[in-house]
Amino acid sequence: MCANVKYGIWNVNEPEAGAVNTLVRSGYAPLAAMVLASRGLRDGIQAGQYLDCNAPLLDPFLMTDMDLAAGRVGLAMSRGEKIAVFGDYDVDGITAICLLTDFLRRHGADCVSYIPGRLEEGYGLNPIAIHQLHSEGVRLIITVDCGITAVAEAELCRELGIDLVITDHHECKEVLPRAVAVVDPHRPDGGYPHKNLSGVGVAFKLAAALCGDQEAVLAEYTDMVCLGTVADVMPLQGENRVFVARGLEALAHTKRPGIAALMAESGCAPESISASSIGFMLAPRINAAGRMGQIDLAVELFLTDDPVRAALVAKQLCELNRQRQAVESEIYRQAVSMLPAGRPPEAIVLADESWHQGVVGIVASRIAEEYACPAFLICLDGEHGKASSRSHGGFNLFSSLTALSSLLESYGGHELAAGFTITRANIPEFRRQICAMAAGFYSDDTPRTSLDIDCAIPAELLTISNIDSLSVLEPCGNGCPKPVLMMKMLTIERITMVGGGRHMRLRLRSGRHSVNAIYFSANPESVSIQPGDVVDVAFTPQINEFRGERSVQMNVLDIRPSCSAECSPEAAGYRALLEDRLTASVAAALLPERTMLAMVWRYLAASPAATIQESPLCLCRKIVRWTGRPLSLGQMMTCLDIFRDVGLLEVHRLHKYITIRLTPGTEKADLNESQTMQRLLRAKES
């Protein structure tokens, strides 16, 4: 089968030759020039702007209400009023809290920090916290990385005589909280040019506004701003690019004992720190504190000056992360067992009383990716539930939850990730409506997973010097991703399993050129390859260093069968057939000729496996490769339905895979008796 083909569609850009030549003349190496041209950059000036890590920072006071926020905080500092910095429990929120708390204390403020208990209080400003801070004599609350939806909580603050300054970076609802100041780059009445700041980025801007010396504040806290920006997957463009580039330099020589200890404990080498190592090594361990209910450890990690204590905290965070992984695996197992069989749902909505609120978001992300649809996991407690959701394929979670807000008790987040609370009684109706919304967004059999590829390259460009030249794109991340390349018609010479059988090492050949590749979490059976196969490979290029020698290596992202003819993912006509809205022209285009039916059947009949399980597009590509004839996804699905109608085979769908089992003893049948064939013929003649 081809179960581990991850992406149904490969979107391969084609760099314009003139732009590549211009960039090469501007000093860029050929491979870097191809990647930059593929991203729409036509000359050295545009490329320089895209890659600039030293652009001047924008004036904080360009942000709506920043003058009001800085004025009220400054007044509290001058009066000696007690201030509370209230934030979220993820990396972005933690770094924002630590940055602003440390800044205010250093400037003489009476300041405390407050992070809500994830399990007891949930996300965001809440009555429990407000009453607690009021009892402690707090006169001003400053939110970081949260608060933009806290309309009711803002009213409670007013009733208790607490002033509220909100700094956030999440999407705004129609009604803003009544606060002294609401600072959010997403405000519809805001004019701040850079909308995609992180929560810690907005907190930094407030500190800079208070200080009056933005460069001095950044020099002190650039590591925190970098960590929060990368962990929250903000686009590495504009100011964020400056934050991350300078933050990575600071992290390589960090002065904070806690960060140094965490890097050492997690095996993250300071000299090779990158956005990727933050995302995959540091951020999960910091997040584990909030997910597992020990958030104070993460705060202490950033603020402690004691190296001995820092080492102990780092060790505890790594242990919490291991516990989180075990809990995550169990929730994932349970969730997958609850999925319905048959046709894939347009959205997955699952609920359970035993799930850990701090971990379900990670599981939702994994399920959304694996089953190619939005996922909503709800932790039930009595008659109420708290949900974490993750998007897939561009489905906008925030706008969808807004449309269904009458079914929810509260909600917040953004396009790709959101949370909400809901009563148990409303879950079935929420499931029905969100699935209907997703059905309107997606096409039934059009692949929902896609991989954006910078360009296809010939083998001779894959050299050490060319790969080294790609470092000009660093820091890489959201908005400036690592280069993704493709090579076509590669012959698999050798397959070796490594890492205890978990990963696959390949030797690939194109003409006289050979190259090594590593494909993590894959094996020949799951990817359905064997030596001698001719494949297309999507990969990120890298240099492998072993015993002092450097060599070129592909880090494989996906493998698919090479095709000698066109294999189109087009399935709109097939969807029209399923929904009984065929037109004469659509039916004529979809109606398979006898030769097409024959070639699909011969491929299926020649399969040595009793059961074929594939992603539909992968199966289509294999048929095209085997026959050398063009075929679209919609045409293949139509052929399968015709064969099913007359009893030649059984077809079942389970999420993004299709299972085909030929019926023994029925090699011949009258295809004209197929209901699908008759519907197409009638529609064609109408």
N, C-alpha and C positions, 0 to 999 in steps of 0.2 A: 504494500500500500504506500501511500504518500502522505501519511498523517502529519509529518513534521514540516511540510511545506507551509511556511508561516504566512505568506502574503499572496493573496489571490491575484493582485495586479501589481506589476512593476511599472512605476511611472519613471521612464528613463528620459532625462533631459538630453538635448543635443546641442552642444556648444556651437555658437556661430563662429565659423573659421576666422573671419576678420577680427572678431573680438579676441580670440585666442592669440592671434599674431600680434595684435596691439599690446596685449598684456605681456607677452614674451618680450617685446621690444621695451616695455616699461621695467623689465628686470625680473619678472616672475618666471620660475622654471616651467617647463612645458606642462607637467601634470597639474601643478597649482593653477596655471593659466586656464586649463580646461575646466577645472572645478569652478573657478571664479566666473568664467564665461557661462558655464551651465546655470549659475545662479543669477544670471542677468546682468552681470557687471561687464561693461564694454571697454573700459580703459583703466589706466592706473589711478586716475583721480577717484573714480567710483569705487574701485577696489580699496583704495586707501581709506575712504570714508567708511566703508563697510567693516574694515578690519581695525579701525582706529581704537586704541586703548588709552589714548591720552586726550580725548576731547574734553573741553572745559565743562564743568558741572553747571547745571542750571540753577538760577536763583531760587532758593526755597520759597520765597514770598510770591512766586508766580502761582503757587498752589492756593486755591480758594480756601479762605479762613485761616491760612497760616499766620497772618498778622494777629488774628484774635487768639489763636492757640498760644503763640509765643508770648503775647501780652498777658494772658491769664496765668500761664506757668511762671513767667517772670515775676508777676505780682505775688504769687504764692511763695516764691523763693525769698523775695524781699521781706515778706511779712512773717516768715518762719512757719507757715501753715504746713500741716502734714499732707503729703502727697502720696497717692498710691498709683503705681504703674500696673495696669491690669492687662494680661495678654493671653495668647493661645498657648497650647501645650505641644506644638510641633516645633521643628527646628527654626522656622521663620519667626514664630511667636517668641520662642525662648531667647533667640539672639536679640530680638527687638526689646524684650524686657530687660535683658542684661545690659544692653547698650545704654538705654535711656536711664535705667536705675543707676548704673555706675556713673554716667555723665552728671546726673543731677546731684548725686552724693558728693562727687568731686568738686562741685560748684556750691557746696554748702547747704543743699536742700535737705529737709527732713523727709526722707523718701523710703517707702516700703514697696515691695513687689508682691503681686498676687496672681497666681495661676490657678484657675479652677480645677478641682478634681474631676478628671475625665469621666469617671464612673459615677461620682456622687452629684456633680453639678452640670456636667455636659459642657457643650461648647458655648463660649461667649459670656458677656456680662449677664449676671443673674441676680435675683433678689437675695439669695443666701449670701453671696459675696458682698453685695451693697450694704446689707444690714450689718455684716461682720465688720466691714471697714468703717461704717458710721460709728459703731460702738468703740472703735479704736481711735476715734477722733480725727479721721481723715476728712479734709475739707475739699480736696480736689482729686478726682480720679482721671487718669489719662489712659485711654485704651490704646493698645498697639496690636495690629494684626487682627482686630475684631471690633465690633461695636456699630458697624454701619447699619445693621438691622435692629438695633436695640431701642426701638421706639418706646415700648412700655417701660423698660429699665431706665431710660432717660427721664421719664415722668416720675418714677420712684425717687431718683436722685434729687429731682427738684423738690419733691415733697419733704425729703429729709434734710434739705439745705446743703446738699453736696453739689458742687459745680462739676461739670463733666466736659472733658475735651476728648473727642474721638479722633484717633488716627487709624486708618484702615486702608486696605487696598483691594477689597472685594467689591463685587458688583453692587450697585445701589438699587434699592427698591424705589417705588414712586414717592413714598413718604420718608423723609430723613428724620432721624431723632432730633428732638429739641434739646440741643446742647449749646454750651458756650461757643464751641467751634466743632465743625465736622470737616476733617482734613482727609480727603480721599481723591486720588487722581482720576477716579472713575466718575466723579460727580458730573452730572449732565451740564451744570452751569460752570464747570471748571475750565480753565484755559491752560492747564499745565501740559506742555508738549509731550511729555513722556508718561503714557498711561500705565505702563507695565512695571512699575516699581513693586518690589516685594513689601511685606509688612515692615521688615527691618529697614528697608530703604526709606519708607515714609518716616519711621522713627528717627532715622539718621537726619533726615531733612529738618525735623523739628529741633533736634539738638543743634544742628548747624544754624538754624534761625536764631536760637537762643544765644549761641556763642558769638555769632558774627564772623567767624573764621571757618568756612566750610572745609578748607584744606587741612586745617589743624585737627578738626573732628574726624575727618576721614583717615588721617595718618594714625590716629589712636584706635579707631574701631573698624578699619577696613576689613580685618579678618572676620569679624562678626557679620558685617554686611555681605561679604562674599559667601559665607556659609549659608545664611538665610536665603539669599538670592538663588543660589544653585539648588538648594534643597527644595525650594518651592517652585522649581522649574520655570523661572522667569526667563523671557527671551534675552539672550546675551547680545543686546544691541543698545546703542546710545549709552546712557549713564550706567546701565547694568554691566555693560562690557568693561567700562572703566572700573567699577566696583570689584568685579571678579578678577580682572587682570592684576590689579594692585593688591587685592586680597590674597591671591595665590602667592605673590611674592612675599607678603607678610607671613603667611602660613609656613612657608619654607624655612623661615627663621623666627618662628613664633616665640613671643615673650610670655605667653600665658602657660603656666604649668599644666593646667587641665587639658588644653588642646595638645600640647606636646605629649602628655601621658596617653591620651586617647589614640593619637597617631601611632605611638610605639606599641600599645596594646593590640591595636587592630592590624598591625603590619603595614601601615601606610607610610612609606618612606618620604620624609620631608623634601628631599631633593627632586622627587618626581611627582609631587602633589599636583593634581589636576581637578578640573570640574568633575570628571568621571570618578575619581577616587573619593571626592566628597559625596557624590550621589550614591555610590555603591558601598563605601566603607565607613565613612564617618557619620553621615546623616542617619542611617538606620539605627546606629548605636545611640545617638543622641535622642532620636525619636522613641526608642524603646522605653526611656524613663517615663514619658507621658502615657504611652500605650499600656504599660504595666503598672501604672499607679504610683510611681516613685519620681515624680517630676522634680522634686527638690534636688535630686542628684545632678540633673542636667544644669540647673541654675548654678549649683556649687562648682560644677566643672569649669564654667566660664569665669567665675568670680574669685575662686580661691587663689591665694598667693603661696600656698604651702605645697611644695612638690611631693611630699610624702602622702598628704591627703589626696592630692590630685591623682597619684598612681592608684590609690585604693578606689577612688570614685570611677576612674576609667575601667578598672577591672570589674567593678559592679555593673557598669553599663554594658560591658561586653557579655556578661552573664545574663543580664536581663534580655539582651537581644537574642541569645540562644533560647531562652524560655519563650520569647515571643515567636520565634520560628516554629517551635514545637506546637504552640497553641494555634498558630496560623495553619499548619499542616492538618491538624484535626478539624478545624472549621471548614477548610477547603474540602476535605474528604466528605464531611457531612453534607455540605452544600451541593456538591456534585451528585451525591446519591439522591438528592431531592429533585433533581431536574427531570422534567417530563421527557418521555421517549417520543420518538416520531419527529414531526416537523419542528424545526428549530423555532423557539420563541423569538419575537421581535425584541423583547426586553426580559431580563431575568429578575424576578422579584421573589425573594425568599425570606422567611422569618423563622426564628427559633428562640426559645427561652434560655438556652445554655451558652449562647455565643458571647464572646468577650468584646465589649464595646470598643476597646482600644485597638483591636486587631482586625475587625471586619472590613475596614477600609482597604487594607492590603489585599484581603481575599477578594473583595469586590473588583479591585483592579486586575487581579490575576484572572478571574472568571470573565470579565469583560473582554480581555485580550484573547483568551483561549476560545471563547464561544462567539466572538465578533458581534457583540451587542451590548447595550447599556446594562449594568448590573446594579441592583439595589438589595443590600443585605440589611435586615431589620433585626435588632436585638430587642426581644420582647421582655417586658417586665409588667406582669399583671395585664391590665387592659391597654397599656400604652407601649409604644416601641420607638427606639431611636435607630435611625438608618444612616448608613454611609453608602454613597453611590459613586460610580465611576462611568465615564462616557466611553464611547467607541465610535470611530468613523465620523466624527464631527457632530454627533447628536448633542444639542445644547441642553445640559441638565438644568441650569438655572432658569432659563426661559420656560422649560417644560414644567418645573416645579411651580413656577409662578402661575402658569396656566391652570395647574391643579391645586392651587393653594387652598381652595375651599375644603379639600379633603385632608389638609395637613394642619397640625397645631402650630408648627413653626418650621422655617427652613432658611437656608443660607448657603453660600458657596459661590461657585462660578461655573463656567461652561463645561469644564472637564471633570470637576469633582464637587460634590455637594453633600450636605447632610440635612436631615429633617426629622421631626417627630410626628407620630401618627397614632391614632387609636387603632386597636386591634380590629375593630369592626369595619374600619375604612380600608383595610389592606386589600381585600378582594376587588373593590371598585377601583382603587388606585392601580392595582395590577392590570385590570381590564383597560383602563384609560391610557396608561403609559404604554402598554403594548400597542394600542391603536395608534397613538402618536408616533411611536417608532415605526410602525408599519407604513404610515404615510411618509416617513422620512427615507426609509430604505426601499430598494428594489429587492424582491424576494430572492432571486437567484443570482443577482449581480454580486460578485465577491466584495465583501465589506472591508477586508484587510488589504491595505496597499502599502507599498514600500517606495519611497521617493529615492531615486538613484541619480546622482549627479551626472554621470555619463558612462558610456561604454568605452573601454579602452583596449588597444592592442597590447599584446603581451610584452612587446619591447619597451613600453613605457613603465613597466613595473620594475623599476630599479631602486637601489638604495638611495641614490642622490635625489631622485624624483620624490620618493616617499619622505625623505628628510625635509624636502622643500614645503611639504604640506603643513609643517609646524607654523607657517605664517598665519594659518587660520585660528590658532589657539588664542584665547581659550575657546574651546568648542562646547556646545551645549544647545539648549533650545534657542532657536533663532539663528544659530551659526553652528549647525551640526558637524560632527566628524564627517569627512568625505566618505560617501558610499559610491563604490564603483561596480561595474559589471564587466565580465568577460564572457563571450559567447563561444560555443562549440569547443569546450574543453573536454579532453578525454581523461577519464579516471584511470590512472596507472596503478595506484596502490591505495589500500585502505588499512589503517592500523588503529586499533582501539587503545586509548590512553586514559590516565586518570582512573584506574580501576574499572575500566569498561564504560565510563560515563561519557567520554568525549571521543571524537573521531578525528584522526589525523589523515589527511589526504595528500596524495601526490598527483598533480594535474599537469597535463601537457597541451600546449598549443603550438603545433608545428615543431620547430626545433627548441622552443622554450618550455622549461619545466618550472613549476613553482609549488611550494609546500603550502598547505592550508590546515587550519584547525576549525572544527565545527563543534561548539560546546553543546552538551546535553542532546546529543544525537548519535544514532548508530545506523548502520546500513539498512536494517530492517525498517526502522521508523521513517527513513527518508526514501526507501525503496531504490537504492543504488547499488551497483556492483562494479568491479573493475571492468573496463571496456566501455562503460556507458559514456555517452556524449551529452554534456550538460551545460547549462548556463549557470554562472555563479555570481551572486551579489555579495559584496564583502567590503569590509574596511581594511585598507592596507596598513601594515605595521612592520616594524623591524624586530626580528627575533634575535636576542643576544644570548649566546651560549658559549661559555668557556672563552670569552674574549673575541668571539667571531660574530659578525653581524650578517644576517641574511633576510631576504624578503619573505614575508608570510602573509597569507590572506586570513583574516578573521571572518569566517563565513557567516552571513546573515540568512541566506536562503539558497537553496538549490532547486532547479527545475529542469525538466527534460528539454533539451534543445529541439527546436522545431525547424524543419526545412520548408514549411509552408505556413500561411497565416493561421494563427489561433486566436480568435477574438473573444473577449469576455462579454460581448454584447448579449444581453438576455431580455431586453425590453419586449421583444415580440413574444417570447415565451411567457412573460408575466401577463401580457394581454390575453394569451391563450388561457392561462389559469383563471383569470378574472372575468372571462367570458365577454371580452370587449374587442374581439378581433375585427379588423377591417379587411377588405379584399386585398389591399396591398401588403398588409402585415402578414396575412395568411399565405400569400404567394411567396413572400420572402422566407417564411418559416417552413413551408411544406418541403419535406426532404425528398430528394430524388431517390430512385431505387439504388443508384450507385452509392449514395451517402448512407442509406440504411444498411447496405451490404457491408460497407467498410467498417461501420460501427459494430455490427454484429460479428464480423470476422475477428475483430480485435478482442471482443468479449469472449468469444468461443475459444480463442487461442490461449487465453489466460490459464496458467497451470493451477491457479488458486481456485478452490471451490467457491469462495466468497471474495469479492472485490470490494475493498473499502478505500475510498479516496476523497479528497476534496474535489468537487465537480470540475473546477478549472484544471486541476492537475490531471485528472482523467482525460479531459479534452485534449490537453497538450500531448499526452502519451499516445492518444489515438492519431493525432496529426503526425507525430514523429514516426509512428509505426507505418502509417499509410502514405505519408508524403502528400496528403491532400488537405486543402483548407477546410476548417470547420469552426463554427462559433459555439459558444457555450449554450445559447438558446437552442440551436439546431441539435446539439447532442442530447440535451434534456428532452426535446421533442421525440427524438428517436427512441430513447429509453421508455418514454410513456407509451409509444406505439407498441413496442415489444411487450411491455407489461400488460397492455389491454388484451393482447391475444394469448397471454399465458406463457410467453417464452421465458420470462424472468420475473423476479420480484425486486422491487426497488423500495428502499426505506431511507428516510432522512433522519439523521441525529445531529442537530445543530449544524456545524459547517461541513460535515462529512456525509457521503452518500454510500450506501451499502447495496451491492448488486449480487443476486444469487440466481444463476441460470436454472431453469426448471428441467430436470432430467427427462429424457425421452420426448421432448417437444421441440426438436430442432427445426421443424417446418410448421408454418402457420400462414393463413391468408391475412396479410397485413391490411387489406382493404376493409376487414371487419373491425379494425380498431376504431373505437369511438373518437380518439384523438385525430386519426386520419380523416374520418368522415366529417368532423367539425371543421377541419382545415379546408377540405374540398368544398364544403358548402359555403364557407366564408369567402373562399377565393372566387366562387362563381356568383356571389351575391352582388 
